[in-house]
């Protein structure tokens, strides 16, 4: 199987914790944040669970779903959206369901375009001819559109009305960066063939796309680097900031959130690794500061980030669970919320795939 999926399987094996309690509906929009758990790759009877965290540190299960590998939570204005294999759950005053055109089993990306229109991307699988397919859904004039993309996508990002994706080809072929312009149709423009083959580069996060540059945290042959691509010239630079002597050593640094461990604010790039170390890079992708989030380590079952402007919230679970608030400009712990003991004792056979702060503290 592809090396990228090997990393996902390795990450999932590290963070398994155990099922879900009975649904308890309460106001999602009054919560501090949300957690989405799901069973792993399962094309039969998968299931997922959405949990709230309130200001007292109490945790409650508010929604049961069919589950989705690498499922995400995302929100815009007063609406929270959670996807599963068959549906999108839109949560505002009530919970409504939209049925997707195709069943999807592995999420790759979800966000809003121009702060208004939804974009969802899934890795679908091989067809009978051995061609890999990914599925793209996007909102245009209030209606969800669909497009099949005949290739495997490792990472993606949105900038204005365009979706940027990185295509992974066969082992001995270079990776390709695409810009897909989203309007009434999806116009797919291959922009750049990278000088990296599939065996040489593994994306570890979403991409960040700005007016001039594209960023991604990647593993290049046992070195973690910031990959920086100039949009106008196609020039590619890599800035190494962590090196490893073995895959086993490197695996302890894999970000627990497969995509959402990167953030851009105030012309600075941030990355949270699986050890709880926070890295700050300048606009050129050069390392400026490193900060160790207190009381986190490779022993943690989960270290999940949620970014909000100049703040980072870190959900962390060892014997106990907490949410920590980090000031990104000062690179220091600002506040911490301890969760009630035993909050996740009833969870079994599900993995945490996303953490999203709604109101913060």
Number of C-alpha atoms within 10 A of each C-alpha: 5 13 14 17 12 11 17 16 13 12 19 19 12 18 18 16 18 14 18 22 16 12 14 13 12 13 14 22 17 14 22 20 24 24 22 28 29 28 25 24 14 14 11 7 8 20 22 27 28 24 25 28 24 21 16 12 18 15 21 21 21 18 19 20 21 17 29 30 25 27 25 26 19 19 19 14 8 10 16 19 20 23 27 28 24 19 21 16 20 17 18 16 11 9 12 12 14 12 13 16 12 12 14 22 22 22 21 23 24 24 21 19 20 12 10 13 17 21 21 19 25 25 21 24 17 14 10 6 6 8 11 17 18 21 22 21 21 25 19 17 9 10 12 17 18 18 14 13 18 16 19 23 27 22 23 25 23 23 17 14 14 20 23 23 24 23 20 24 17 12 13 11 15 20 23 19 22 20 22 19 17 20 14 12 13 20 14 16 12 15 14 19 16 16 12 16 18 18 17 17 22 23 23 27 24 24 26 20 22 16 10 10 18 18 27 26 26 23 21 19 14 19 17 24 24 25 21 24 22 15 16 9 9 15 12 16 15 19 18 18 14 12 15 14 9 10 10 9 12 17 17 17 19 22 25 29 24 22 23 24 23 26 23 19 14 10 10 17 23 22 22 29 22 25 20 26 17 21 20 22 20 14 15 18 24 18 18 11 12 15 17 17 20 11 9 19 19 17 15 20 21 28 29 27 29 22 22 16 11 15 18 24 25 25 24 23 18 15 10 14 21 17 25 20 23 22 15 22 12 11 19 14 17 15 12 15 18 15 22 15 13 12 15 21 12 12 15 16 16 23 26 28 27 25 27 26 25 22 14 18 17
